[in-house]
């Protein structure tokens, strides 16, 4: 599903970070182990798994902020969640089996109905080798759109008409909505601090 937004508030515009040097403090960083299931037969992380590491990092950041990274429920019982609507990746160097990598959120940009994440993956290097992004493995711009489920669970009556109604509704089960205020406020507060949060290696 894709969601496009034509206008945004002036206060929501800012210049995102375009560099991912180790000298710049990310909003969030976490170390992850590279296991055999992340790699191909040559021991190199499969290209699609860069997206997996990026998503795990976003989820862990949301958890650090005290938010459910997948589902938000309104007072009326509506379920709101996120879908990736755009992913632009640049692959710089191979990620290898048994490495420990640093996955980062370098910056975020909040729009009315979506959040733009600027993320990167880095190899741990000595101070002398860390200049000029020598440790940069990949970077990405990931856009997640906020949507709301259109369907609510209803008792199963067993009749064919009810089943047909559900099947028809499943053709468009979600609609785009504005980013919830609680989530927006938490992200803006964290981004304003601009301080790195380093957590232990995931097991």
C-alpha positions in Angstrom: 0.0 0.0 0.0 1.3 3.4 -0.8 0.3 6.7 0.7 1.1 10.1 -0.7 0.8 13.5 1.0 0.8 16.7 -1.0 1.0 19.2 1.8 2.7 19.4 5.2 2.9 22.0 8.0 5.9 24.3 7.8 7.0 23.2 11.3 7.3 19.6 10.0 9.9 20.5 7.4 13.6 20.2 8.3 16.8 19.2 6.6 17.4 15.5 7.2 20.9 14.3 7.8 22.5 13.1 4.6 25.8 11.9 6.2 26.2 8.8 8.2 29.7 9.2 9.6 30.5 7.5 12.8 31.2 11.1 14.2 27.5 12.0 14.0 25.3 10.8 16.9 22.3 8.9 15.7 18.9 9.1 17.3 19.1 5.4 18.1 21.7 2.7 17.6 21.7 -1.0 18.4 24.1 -3.8 17.7 22.8 -7.0 16.1 24.5 -10.3 15.5 24.6 -11.7 11.9 23.4 -15.3 11.8 23.5 -17.9 9.1 19.8 -17.4 8.4 20.5 -13.8 7.4 23.0 -14.9 4.7 23.2 -16.6 1.3 25.4 -19.6 0.4 28.4 -17.3 0.3 28.1 -16.1 3.9 27.0 -12.6 2.8 23.8 -11.0 4.2 21.0 -11.3 1.6 20.1 -7.8 0.3 16.5 -8.0 1.5 17.7 -8.6 5.0 19.1 -5.1 5.2 15.4 -4.1 5.4 14.9 -6.7 8.2 17.7 -5.1 10.2 16.2 -1.6 9.6 12.8 -2.8 10.7 14.1 -4.5 13.8 15.9 -1.2 14.7 12.8 0.9 14.3 10.8 -1.6 16.4 13.4 -1.6 19.2 13.5 2.2 19.1 9.7 2.4 19.5 9.9 0.0 22.4 12.6 2.2 24.0 10.2 5.1 23.7 7.5 3.0 25.5 5.4 2.6 22.3 4.0 -0.5 20.6 5.8 -0.5 17.3 3.2 -2.4 15.5 -0.3 -1.6 16.7 -2.0 1.4 18.4 -5.5 1.1 19.6 -7.8 4.1 19.9 -10.4 4.7 22.7 -13.1 3.5 20.3 -11.4 0.2 19.6 -10.0 1.1 16.2 -6.7 -0.5 15.4 -4.0 1.7 13.8 -0.7 0.5 12.5 2.0 1.1 9.9 2.9 -0.2 6.4 6.1 0.5 4.5 5.1 2.6 1.5 8.6 3.4 0.2 12.1 2.0 0.6 15.2 3.5 -1.0 18.4 1.6 -0.2 22.0 2.1 -1.1 24.3 -0.9 -0.6 27.9 0.1 0.1 29.7 -3.0 1.4 28.8 -6.6 2.1 27.7 -7.7 5.6 29.3 -11.0 6.5 28.3 -14.0 8.6 29.1 -13.7 12.4 29.7 -10.0 12.3 28.3 -7.7 14.9 26.8 -4.7 13.1 25.5 -1.3 14.3 22.1 -0.5 12.9 21.0 3.1 13.4 18.2 5.6 13.0 20.1 8.8 11.9 17.1 11.0 11.5 13.3 11.0 11.3 10.8 13.3 9.5 7.2 13.3 10.6 4.5 14.1 8.0 0.8 14.2 8.5 0.1 10.5 7.6 3.6 9.0 7.5 7.0 8.9 9.1 10.3 9.0 7.1 13.2 7.2 8.6 16.8 7.8 7.5 18.8 4.7 8.6 22.2 3.2 8.2 24.1 0.0 9.0 27.8 0.2 10.1 30.7 -2.1 10.7 32.6 -1.6 13.9 36.0 -0.1 13.2 39.0 1.2 15.1 39.2 4.9 15.5 41.9 5.2 12.8 39.8 3.4 10.2 36.5 5.1 11.0 36.9 8.2 8.9 35.1 8.9 5.6 32.3 6.5 6.3 34.7 3.5 6.0 32.4 1.5 8.2 29.2 2.3 6.3 27.6 -0.9 4.9 24.3 0.5 3.7 21.9 3.4 4.2 18.2 3.7 3.5 15.2 6.0 3.4 12.2 4.2 4.7 8.7 5.7 4.6 6.0 4.1 6.8 2.4 5.1 6.3 -0.1 5.2 9.2 -3.3 3.3 8.4 -6.4 2.1 10.2 -8.1 -1.3 9.9 -11.5 -1.0 8.4 -12.8 -4.3 9.8 -13.7 -5.2 13.3 -14.2 -8.7 14.6 -17.9 -9.7 14.5 -19.6 -12.9 15.8 -19.6 -15.7 13.3 -23.2 -16.2 12.4 -22.5 -19.0 9.9 -24.7 -17.5 7.2 -23.4 -17.0 3.6 -24.5 -13.4 3.5 -22.3 -12.5 6.4 -19.3 -14.3 4.9 -19.9 -12.5 1.6 -19.9 -9.1 3.4 -16.6 -9.9 5.0 -15.1 -11.0 1.8 -16.2 -7.8 0.0 -14.8 -5.6 2.8 -11.5 -7.4 2.6 -10.9 -5.7 -0.7 -10.0 -2.5 1.1 -9.4 -3.3 4.8 -7.3 -0.2 5.6 -7.4 3.5 5.1 -4.7 6.1 5.6 -4.9 8.3 8.7 -2.9 11.0 10.5 0.0 9.9 12.7 -1.4 9.6 16.2 -0.6 12.6 18.4 1.0 10.4 21.2 3.4 8.8 18.7 4.1 12.1 17.1 4.9 13.7 20.4 7.2 10.9 21.6 9.2 10.9 18.3 9.5 14.7 18.3 10.7 14.7 21.8 13.3 12.0 21.2 14.5 13.7 18.0 14.8 17.0 19.8 17.3 15.5 22.2 19.5 14.3 19.4 21.3 11.9 21.8 22.4 8.4 20.9 20.8 5.5 22.8 23.2 2.5 22.7 21.8 -0.9 23.8 23.4 -4.3 24.2 23.8 -6.7 21.4 20.6 -8.6 20.5 20.8 -12.3 21.3 
